[in-house]
Amino acid sequence: REVEISFIETEPSLYFFSFKGRAFYKNMIRIIMGTLLRLGRGMVDIDRFRAIAESGDRKMAFETAPANGLILKKVIYEPEIKWEY
């Protein structure tokens, strides 16, 4: 799956992340956040993070971040499909 990730620093050491995509796998965002937290803490460098993200291999990523603090803000549905028989 392709996901667009953006973030802003809202206060010193406080960040707001936004994820946008057509669909997500179960726990996908929590897995990405777990790896981003490692990056932010200096436990993984940017090249390794990039390699993990580009690989698409869950086994390369780090722990799943807890769900607290994550909010589903908006869901946009495609226009209704009109099936022809």
N, C-alpha and C positions, 0 to 999 in steps of 0.2 A: 504494500500500500504506500501511496505517496502522501506525505503529510507536510504541511507548511507550518513552521514553528517561528513565532516571533516573541520577543520579550522586551520589557522596559524595566528599568530600575526605578521603582516608585519612591524609595527611600534608600539611604546607604544600607547595603546588604539585604535589601528586600526587593524581590523581582516578581513581575507579573508575566506569566507565560501564556501564550495563546496558541492553540493547535487547530488547524483547519484541514479538513480532508473529506473525500467523498464517502469514506467508510473507515472503520477502525476495527482491529482485532481485539479480542477480549484482553483487557489489562494493558493494551498497547501504550497508552499515554503514561500509565503508572510505571511501566518498564523504562520508557524513555526518560521519565523524570528521575528514576533511581540512578540511571547512568549520568544524567545531567548533574545530579547532586554530587556524584563522585568527581565529575569534571570541575565543578565549582569549588570543591574542597581540595583540589590539587592532587587527588588520588589517581587521576588518569589524565593524560595530556590530550590536546586537541586532535592530534593525528590519530591516536588510538580511538578517540570518540568518533571521528569521521569514519574510520575503518569499520567500527561496530555498526554505525548507522547505515553505511553503504552495503554491508554484508547481508542485512536482513536476517541474520542468524541469531535467534533468541539466546542461544548458548553463549554467545560472546558478550551479551549485555550483563549488567549487574543486577542487584536485587530489585524487586518490585517496590516502588515507593508506596507508603500507606495512602489510603483514599482520603484521609482528612485534609482539607484545604483545596481539594479538587472540586470544581463546580462545572456542571454542564450548563452552559449559558443559552445555547440556541441550537435548534435542529431545523435544517431547511430541507424540505422534501421536494423532489423533482415533480414536475407537473404530472398529473394522473395519466397513466398509460391507458390508451384506448385500444383494446384488443379487437381485432377484426376476425370474424369467423367466416 
